[in-house]
Amino acid sequence: MAERAVSISGAQIRMAKAALGLSNPQLAEKTGLHRNTLNRAERGEGRAATFDHLRRFFEAEGVVFVPENGGPEGIRFAQIQSKGDEGV
């Protein structure tokens, strides 16, 4: 049975980017995506492949996406960050 991809929102992309302390130019460099593509994704626009690419990148960095499930959507880290590695 194929694993269903978790969908992420533009707001979650902004949260994850802030939690990792990344600017758009830095995120563009790390993901290979153009800054305009990132701007569209942050607005919730763009191709499903872009959102999947970003989700995989952020998950590899330790970000867990929390779906809207009776409360607001959000993010958290998979593990507690050590001092000097605090997120937002």
WOURDA-V420861 format. One record per backbone hydrogen bond with DSSP energy under -0.5 kcal/mol. CO is the residue of the C=O (numbers start at 1). NH is the residue of the N-H. If there is no record, write none. Layout:
BEGIN
[[CO | NH] [CO | NH]]
END
This chain:
BEGIN
[[9 | 13] [10 | 14] [11 | 15] [12 | 16] [13 | 17] [14 | 18] [15 | 19] [16 | 20] [17 | 22] [18 | 21] [23 | 27] [24 | 28] [25 | 29] [26 | 30] [27 | 31] [28 | 32] [34 | 38] [35 | 39] [36 | 40] [37 | 41] [38 | 42] [39 | 43] [40 | 43] [40 | 45] [41 | 44] [47 | 50] [47 | 51] [48 | 52] [49 | 53] [50 | 54] [51 | 55] [52 | 56] [53 | 57] [54 | 58] [55 | 59] [56 | 60] [57 | 61] [58 | 63] [59 | 62] [62 | 78] [64 | 76] [65 | 67] [66 | 74] [67 | 69] [74 | 66] [76 | 64] [82 | 85]]
END
